């Protein structure tokens, strides 16, 4: 597939959940009017603090949740309940926790082979075995690991098993839901490098969900920033890191550690005041206004649209 062509297109995606707060029925707006696109073979990094809706975006794209509103297109075709079955081969997910996402009763061979069984992607048992061993080699696992169980492996090795399972159906797009956050820092680097090598070899596109901005900047071509279900900034990875426009992104970037102590001492850290509002009781207008130093009356009245500020750098702020 040609690069620079949108592979995944998300338009005005909404995911609302009905919850009860004591005696009252409330609507939790986990994802509220989110739009973005990912080109073939590229990585979009999705960042934001816990509870902002990042994981829900990834799961809704793959229809693990049914969208409340909006559309998701894959390679020009809208993803619906009717066609998601055959699209599962093209879109896969790597989960955050390698400890709970693998069945402890299955061997590594059966875990990786399960998607092959579901989609009937082999001719005979010998072909199945060869495919599984090839996938294991691809992610850096040895052939003798095939007969062992997931609990016998370290966190990094388990995540490799999860990645091999996702790759079994030869997907074009993978949602990576905080795939390294449960791993030791030294192992994180190995897994991130493996994701990049697989992208070079296979041309797969990623939605890379994380809260570690250094990891996201390293692996992503573009970065999208979320706050309380809303997309507040989208741009090229270096542009977001070096010239953030939204006040929330400014605060995030000011908190990223810098290895040079001289530069770190001179840098101004932006500390956000107040607490994150409850997603069940969202402020009117811009959800960030209760913690924003630039907030005005207009911010309370209307949510600013995500607009292009030049060079495909999109930001949603009235005053910046």
VOPAGU-2260 file (C-alpha; in pm, 1 decimal, decimal comma):
REM VOPAGU-2260
SITE   aa  ch    i         X         Y         Z
SITE  UNK   A    0       0,0       0,0       0,0
SITE  UNK   A    1     126,7     344,6     -90,3
SITE  UNK   A    2     244,4     568,5     190,1
SITE  UNK   A    3      91,2     912,1     250,8
SITE  UNK   A    4    -250,5     758,8     195,1
SITE  UNK   A    5    -490,1     753,4     492,7
SITE  UNK   A    6    -528,8     395,2     615,5
SITE  UNK   A    7    -738,9     468,9     924,8
SITE  UNK   A    8    -975,2     767,9     928,8
SITE  UNK   A    9   -1166,8     858,8    1244,7
SITE  UNK   A   10   -1436,2    1126,2    1214,0
SITE  UNK   A   11   -1633,4    1279,7    1504,0
SITE  UNK   A   12   -1599,6     963,8    1712,2
SITE  UNK   A   13   -1801,8     955,9    2035,3
SITE  UNK   A   14   -1814,8     686,1    2300,0
SITE  UNK   A   15   -2056,8     748,9    2586,8
SITE  UNK   A   16   -2127,2     507,8    2872,8
SITE  UNK   A   17   -2434,3     503,9    3095,7
SITE  UNK   A   18   -2336,1     485,6    3463,6
SITE  UNK   A   19   -2513,1     527,5    3795,8
SITE  UNK   A   20   -2390,1     762,1    4066,6
SITE  UNK   A   21   -2584,7     648,8    4369,2
SITE  UNK   A   22   -2944,2     717,2    4267,9
SITE  UNK   A   23   -2879,1     909,6    3946,2
SITE  UNK   A   24   -2820,3     784,5    3593,9
SITE  UNK   A   25   -2538,6     978,1    3432,3
SITE  UNK   A   26   -2358,9     983,2    3097,1
SITE  UNK   A   27   -1982,3     934,5    3097,4
SITE  UNK   A   28   -1838,5    1096,7    2784,3
SITE  UNK   A   29   -1521,2     888,6    2752,8
SITE  UNK   A   30   -1455,7    1002,7    2395,3
SITE  UNK   A   31   -1626,3    1317,7    2271,7
SITE  UNK   A   32   -1600,2    1421,9    1905,8
SITE  UNK   A   33   -1251,2    1295,1    1821,0
SITE  UNK   A   34   -1116,8    1304,5    1463,0
SITE  UNK   A   35    -777,9    1204,2    1317,4
SITE  UNK   A   36    -620,7     990,7    1045,0
SITE  UNK   A   37    -322,4     755,7    1024,7
SITE  UNK   A   38    -135,4     691,2     700,9
SITE  UNK   A   39     -19,7     347,9     590,0
SITE  UNK   A   40     306,2     246,0     756,7
SITE  UNK   A   41     308,3     542,7     998,5
SITE  UNK   A   42     268,3     584,5    1373,7
SITE  UNK   A   43      34,8     824,5    1550,8
SITE  UNK   A   44     117,7     866,8    1919,3
SITE  UNK   A   45    -185,8     931,1    2141,6
SITE  UNK   A   46     -99,1    1088,9    2477,4
SITE  UNK   A   47    -279,5    1228,0    2779,4
SITE  UNK   A   48    -316,6    1157,9    3149,8
SITE  UNK   A   49    -494,4     852,0    3289,0
SITE  UNK   A   50    -868,6     852,3    3230,1
SITE  UNK   A   51    -862,8    1091,2    2932,7
SITE  UNK   A   52   -1009,4     833,1    2693,5
SITE  UNK   A   53    -699,3     711,3    2506,6
SITE  UNK   A   54    -766,1     339,8    2550,1
SITE  UNK   A   55   -1136,0     385,4    2472,6
SITE  UNK   A   56   -1041,2     545,2    2138,2
SITE  UNK   A   57    -828,8     242,7    2046,2
SITE  UNK   A   58   -1091,4     -10,4    2150,6
SITE  UNK   A   59   -1371,9     175,8    1975,1
SITE  UNK   A   60   -1175,1     189,7    1646,6
SITE  UNK   A   61   -1152,0    -190,7    1660,2
SITE  UNK   A   62   -1520,5    -212,5    1763,9
SITE  UNK   A   63   -1444,3    -377,8    2095,1
SITE  UNK   A   64   -1689,6    -103,8    2198,4
SITE  UNK   A   65   -1976,5       0,2    1973,5
SITE  UNK   A   66   -1936,7     372,5    1890,8
SITE  UNK   A   67   -2207,6     605,2    2021,6
SITE  UNK   A   68   -2159,4     826,2    1713,6
SITE  UNK   A   69   -1909,5     902,9    1440,2
SITE  UNK   A   70   -1741,1     689,4    1176,3
SITE  UNK   A   71   -1422,7     484,2    1146,0
SITE  UNK   A   72   -1293,7     400,7     799,2
SITE  UNK   A   73   -1024,1     147,4     722,4
SITE  UNK   A   74    -866,8     170,2     375,8
SITE  UNK   A   75   -1168,8     369,0     258,9
SITE  UNK   A   76   -1430,1     124,2     391,1
SITE  UNK   A   77   -1644,6     212,6     692,2
SITE  UNK   A   78   -1597,9     -24,2     986,6
SITE  UNK   A   79   -1938,0    -159,6    1094,6
SITE  UNK   A   80   -2075,2    -443,5    1304,4
SITE  UNK   A   81   -2141,3    -638,7     983,5
SITE  UNK   A   82   -1793,0    -621,5     830,6
SITE  UNK   A   83   -1572,0    -613,3    1141,5
SITE  UNK   A   84   -1534,6    -992,8    1116,5
SITE  UNK   A   85   -1325,7    -985,1     800,1
SITE  UNK   A   86   -1156,3    -659,3     903,6
SITE  UNK   A   87   -1017,5    -824,2    1219,3
SITE  UNK   A   88    -742,7    -969,4    1000,0
SITE  UNK   A   89    -632,9    -619,1     902,5
SITE  UNK   A   90    -666,1    -450,1    1244,7
SITE  UNK   A   91    -520,4    -594,3    1564,9
SITE  UNK   A   92    -439,1    -484,4    1920,0
SITE  UNK   A   93    -149,1    -527,1    2162,5
SITE  UNK   A   94    -276,9    -488,3    2518,2
SITE  UNK   A   95    -121,7    -301,5    2808,3
SITE  UNK   A   96     -81,5    -584,3    3056,9
SITE  UNK   A   97     111,5    -886,2    2925,7
SITE  UNK   A   98      25,5   -1069,9    3249,4
SITE  UNK   A   99    -353,9   -1068,8    3211,2
SITE  UNK   A  100    -389,9   -1061,5    2830,1
SITE  UNK   A  101    -248,2   -1413,9    2780,3
SITE  UNK   A  102    -439,5   -1731,0    2872,3
SITE  UNK   A  103    -238,4   -1912,1    3144,1
SITE  UNK   A  104    -378,2   -2250,8    3033,0
SITE  UNK   A  105    -246,2   -2222,7    2677,1
SITE  UNK   A  106     105,8   -2285,2    2552,0
SITE  UNK   A  107     286,5   -2010,8    2360,1
SITE  UNK   A  108     231,7   -2210,7    2040,7
SITE  UNK   A  109    -145,4   -2216,7    2093,9
SITE  UNK   A  110    -164,7   -1849,6    2196,1
SITE  UNK   A  111      10,9   -1737,8    1877,3
SITE  UNK   A  112    -169,5   -2000,0    1669,2
SITE  UNK   A  113    -520,1   -1907,0    1787,1
SITE  UNK   A  114    -569,3   -1626,3    1528,4
SITE  UNK   A  115    -443,7   -1866,2    1259,5
SITE  UNK   A  116    -708,0   -2118,5    1371,2
SITE  UNK   A  117    -989,4   -1859,7    1382,2
SITE  UNK   A  118    -917,1   -1726,3    1033,2
SITE  UNK   A  119    -805,8   -2064,7     889,4
SITE  UNK   A  120    -474,3   -1928,6     765,3
SITE  UNK   A  121    -281,8   -2253,7     720,1
SITE  UNK   A  122    -304,5   -2564,4     501,6
SITE  UNK   A  123    -201,3   -2833,0     749,2
SITE  UNK   A  124     -45,5   -2882,6    1096,6
SITE  UNK   A  125     307,5   -2857,7     957,1
SITE  UNK   A  126     225,6   -2524,9     788,4
SITE  UNK   A  127      69,4   -2397,4    1112,8
SITE  UNK   A  128     378,6   -2492,3    1314,0
SITE  UNK   A  129     612,7   -2325,0    1063,0
SITE  UNK   A  130     409,3   -2003,0    1068,2
SITE  UNK   A  131     414,6   -1992,9    1448,5
SITE  UNK   A  132     791,6   -2048,8    1464,6
SITE  UNK   A  133     843,1   -1776,3    1203,4
SITE  UNK   A  134     636,0   -1531,4    1412,0
SITE  UNK   A  135     830,8   -1623,8    1725,4
SITE  UNK   A  136    1159,2   -1561,5    1543,3
SITE  UNK   A  137    1023,0   -1228,3    1418,6
SITE  UNK   A  138     969,7   -1103,0    1776,4
SITE  UNK   A  139    1288,7   -1250,0    1921,3
SITE  UNK   A  140    1161,1   -1569,8    2086,1
SITE  UNK   A  141    1332,6   -1909,5    2056,9
SITE  UNK   A  142    1166,4   -2216,4    1904,4
SITE  UNK   A  143    1201,7   -2410,1    2232,4
SITE  UNK   A  144     970,5   -2155,0    2399,1
SITE  UNK   A  145     675,3   -2283,8    2191,8
SITE  UNK   A  146     571,1   -2560,7    2434,2
SITE  UNK   A  147     596,8   -2348,0    2747,4
SITE  UNK   A  148     324,4   -2149,9    2926,1
SITE  UNK   A  149     296,8   -1771,6    2958,3
SITE  UNK   A  150     362,2   -1767,6    3336,0
SITE  UNK   A  151     711,5   -1907,7    3273,7
SITE  UNK   A  152     820,6   -1587,6    3095,0
SITE  UNK   A  153     926,3   -1238,7    3201,7
SITE  UNK   A  154     707,8    -934,3    3130,2
SITE  UNK   A  155     908,1    -836,5    2822,2
SITE  UNK   A  156     888,8   -1189,8    2679,2
SITE  UNK   A  157     513,7   -1204,6    2744,9
SITE  UNK   A  158     464,1    -880,6    2557,6
SITE  UNK   A  159     659,2   -1029,4    2266,5
SITE  UNK   A  160     416,6   -1323,8    2270,2
SITE  UNK   A  161     126,1   -1076,2    2256,5
SITE  UNK   A  162     288,3    -894,2    1964,1
SITE  UNK   A  163     346,2   -1222,4    1777,7
SITE  UNK   A  164     -22,3   -1309,1    1829,9
SITE  UNK   A  165    -124,4    -970,2    1685,1
SITE  UNK   A  166     106,5   -1021,2    1384,5
SITE  UNK   A  167     -22,8   -1373,5    1312,2
SITE  UNK   A  168    -295,4   -1250,1    1074,4
SITE  UNK   A  169     -55,8   -1017,5     888,7
SITE  UNK   A  170    -237,3    -694,8     989,3
SITE  UNK   A  171    -189,0    -353,1     830,9
SITE  UNK   A  172    -278,7    -162,2    1148,8
SITE  UNK   A  173    -215,5    -232,6    1519,1
SITE  UNK   A  174    -350,2     -45,0    1821,4
SITE  UNK   A  175     -70,6     -50,7    2081,0
SITE  UNK   A  176    -238,3      22,5    2415,3
SITE  UNK   A  177      41,8     135,2    2650,2
SITE  UNK   A  178     240,7    -173,9    2545,0
SITE  UNK   A  179     551,7     -90,3    2749,2
SITE  UNK   A  180     409,9      79,5    3059,9
SITE  UNK   A  181     406,5    -245,9    3262,2
SITE  UNK   A  182     769,8    -326,3    3173,8
SITE  UNK   A  183    1103,7    -232,9    3330,3
SITE  UNK   A  184    1271,7      65,9    3166,3
SITE  UNK   A  185    1555,9    -141,9    3019,0
SITE  UNK   A  186    1304,3    -382,0    2862,5
SITE  UNK   A  187    1090,8     -92,3    2734,3
SITE  UNK   A  188    1370,7      19,0    2502,1
SITE  UNK   A  189    1404,8    -332,1    2354,5
SITE  UNK   A  190    1030,7    -361,4    2287,5
SITE  UNK   A  191    1009,9     -10,1    2136,5
SITE  UNK   A  192    1301,6     -89,8    1903,5
SITE  UNK   A  193    1127,0    -412,0    1804,2
SITE  UNK   A  194     807,5    -221,0    1716,3
SITE  UNK   A  195    1015,9       5,7    1488,8
SITE  UNK   A  196    1195,4    -288,0    1324,3
SITE  UNK   A  197     863,0    -463,6    1258,4
SITE  UNK   A  198     725,3    -145,5    1102,2
SITE  UNK   A  199    1026,8    -125,4     869,5
SITE  UNK   A  200     995,2    -493,9     771,7
SITE  UNK   A  201     617,1    -526,5     745,5
SITE  UNK   A  202     495,8    -171,6     674,2
SITE  UNK   A  203     240,9    -190,1     955,8
SITE  UNK   A  204      78,3     130,5    1091,7
SITE  UNK   A  205      39,4     192,3    1466,9
SITE  UNK   A  206    -184,9     389,3    1695,4
SITE  UNK   A  207      60,5     407,1    1984,7
SITE  UNK   A  208    -117,4     493,7    2310,6
SITE  UNK   A  209     105,7     601,3    2600,1
SITE  UNK   A  210     158,7     859,4    2869,5
SITE  UNK   A  211     540,0     862,4    2844,5
SITE  UNK   A  212     610,9    1151,8    2608,7
SITE  UNK   A  213     974,7    1054,2    2547,9
SITE  UNK   A  214     864,1     710,4    2423,3
SITE  UNK   A  215     590,3     862,3    2207,5
SITE  UNK   A  216     818,8    1121,6    2049,5
SITE  UNK   A  217    1075,7     851,2    1971,0
SITE  UNK   A  218     837,9     617,5    1787,7
SITE  UNK   A  219     572,0     850,4    1640,9
SITE  UNK   A  220     552,8    1054,4    1321,4
SITE  UNK   A  221     258,4    1252,6    1456,5
SITE  UNK   A  222     135,2    1312,0    1812,3
SITE  UNK   A  223    -223,7    1371,4    1923,7
SITE  UNK   A  224    -294,1    1505,4    2273,7
SITE  UNK   A  225    -618,4    1421,4    2457,5
SITE  UNK   A  226    -776,0    1579,2    2763,9
SITE  UNK   A  227   -1100,4    1448,8    2917,3
SITE  UNK   A  228   -1228,4    1286,3    2600,3
SITE  UNK   A  229   -1138,5    1577,2    2370,6
SITE  UNK   A  230    -855,5    1608,5    2119,1
SITE  UNK   A  231    -672,9    1933,8    2203,8
SITE  UNK   A  232    -364,2    1924,9    1977,8
SITE  UNK   A  233    -238,1    1726,2    1677,4
SITE  UNK   A  234      85,2    1784,9    1483,1
SITE  UNK   A  235     415,6    1639,2    1370,9
SITE  UNK   A  236     595,1    1477,7    1667,8
SITE  UNK   A  237     887,0    1722,6    1673,5
SITE  UNK   A  238     651,9    2018,6    1627,6
SITE  UNK   A  239     437,3    1918,1    1928,4
SITE  UNK   A  240     747,4    1860,3    2140,7
SITE  UNK   A  241     935,5    2177,1    2043,7
SITE  UNK   A  242     648,5    2422,0    1982,3
SITE  UNK   A  243     337,8    2315,1    2176,0
SITE  UNK   A  244      42,7    2548,4    2121,6
SITE  UNK   A  245    -224,3    2426,0    2362,9
SITE  UNK   A  246    -175,1    2520,1    2732,4
SITE  UNK   A  247    -226,3    2158,1    2837,6
SITE  UNK   A  248      38,6    2035,2    2592,1
SITE  UNK   A  249     274,2    2309,2    2715,8
SITE  UNK   A  250     236,9    2175,0    3069,0
SITE  UNK   A  251     294,7    1815,4    2958,3
SITE  UNK   A  252     608,4    1905,0    2764,5
SITE  UNK   A  253     748,7    2113,7    3050,2
SITE  UNK   A  254     737,0    1800,3    3269,3
SITE  UNK   A  255     941,0    1579,4    3031,7
SITE  UNK   A  256    1280,1    1506,5    3194,8
SITE  UNK   A  257    1587,1    1648,9    3018,8
SITE  UNK   A  258    1920,6    1464,8    3062,4
SITE  UNK   A  259    2125,4    1788,1    3055,4
SITE  UNK   A  260    2111,7    1933,5    3412,1
SITE  UNK   A  261    2206,9    2284,6    3293,8
SITE  UNK   A  262    1915,2    2302,7    3048,6
SITE  UNK   A  263    1683,6    2137,5    3302,2
SITE  UNK   A  264    1761,4    2405,6    3564,2
SITE  UNK   A  265    1694,0    2688,5    3320,6
SITE  UNK   A  266    1366,2    2545,8    3195,2
SITE  UNK   A  267    1039,5    2679,0    3332,9
SITE  UNK   A  268     813,1    2403,3    3464,7
SITE  UNK   A  269     440,4    2475,4    3418,6
SITE  UNK   A  270     249,3    2339,4    3717,7
SITE  UNK   A  271    -122,9    2294,0    3661,7
SITE  UNK   A  272    -344,2    2414,1    3945,6
SITE  UNK   A  273    -658,3    2238,7    4062,9
SITE  UNK   A  274    -773,9    1882,7    4010,4
SITE  UNK   A  275    -887,3    1709,6    3693,7
SITE  UNK   A  276   -1267,2    1751,3    3674,4
SITE  UNK   A  277   -1478,9    1437,8    3703,9
SITE  UNK   A  278   -1574,5    1307,1    3359,0
SITE  UNK   A  279   -1924,9    1260,5    3504,2
SITE  UNK   A  280   -1953,3    1632,3    3583,7
SITE  UNK   A  281   -1767,5    1804,4    3301,6
SITE  UNK   A  282   -1726,4    2183,2    3302,7
SITE  UNK   A  283   -1907,7    2373,5    3030,0
SITE  UNK   A  284   -1718,4    2483,0    2720,0
SITE  UNK   A  285   -1352,5    2381,6    2717,7
SITE  UNK   A  286   -1288,2    2095,5    2964,9
SITE  UNK   A  287    -939,4    2232,8    3041,6
SITE  UNK   A  288   -1057,1    2583,8    3139,9
SITE  UNK   A  289   -1076,8    2505,9    3514,9
SITE  UNK   A  290    -697,3    2453,1    3520,8
SITE  UNK   A  291    -594,3    2696,9    3247,0
SITE  UNK   A  292    -415,5    3027,0    3315,7
SITE  UNK   A  293    -546,1    3174,5    2988,5
SITE  UNK   A  294    -915,4    3091,9    3048,8
SITE  UNK   A  295   -1174,5    3361,9    2970,3
SITE  UNK   A  296   -1552,9    3382,0    2974,5
SITE  UNK   A  297   -1566,7    3254,5    2616,2
SITE  UNK   A  298   -1391,3    2932,6    2725,9
SITE  UNK   A  299   -1682,2    2860,8    2962,5
SITE  UNK   A  300   -1940,4    2913,0    2690,1
SITE  UNK   A  301   -1808,6    2712,1    2397,4
SITE  UNK   A  302   -1559,5    2435,0    2322,1
SITE  UNK   A  303   -1296,1    2571,1    2081,0
SITE  UNK   A  304   -1270,8    2374,0    1753,9
SITE  UNK   A  305    -953,1    2190,9    1655,4
SITE  UNK   A  306    -816,9    2428,9    1390,3
SITE  UNK   A  307    -507,0    2432,0    1170,7
SITE  UNK   A  308    -261,9    2697,0    1297,7
SITE  UNK   A  309     -32,3    2646,1     998,7
SITE  UNK   A  310     173,1    2354,4     872,3
SITE  UNK   A  311     -94,0    2101,4     977,1
SITE  UNK   A  312     -45,4    2192,5    1343,5
SITE  UNK   A  313    -393,4    2167,9    1494,0
SITE  UNK   A  314    -489,8    2314,1    1831,2
SITE  UNK   A  315    -817,7    2366,6    2018,9
SITE  UNK   A  316    -780,7    2689,6    2217,8
SITE  UNK   A  317    -949,3    3031,5    2198,2
SITE  UNK   A  318    -657,6    3224,4    2346,8
SITE  UNK   A  319    -337,5    3063,9    2217,1
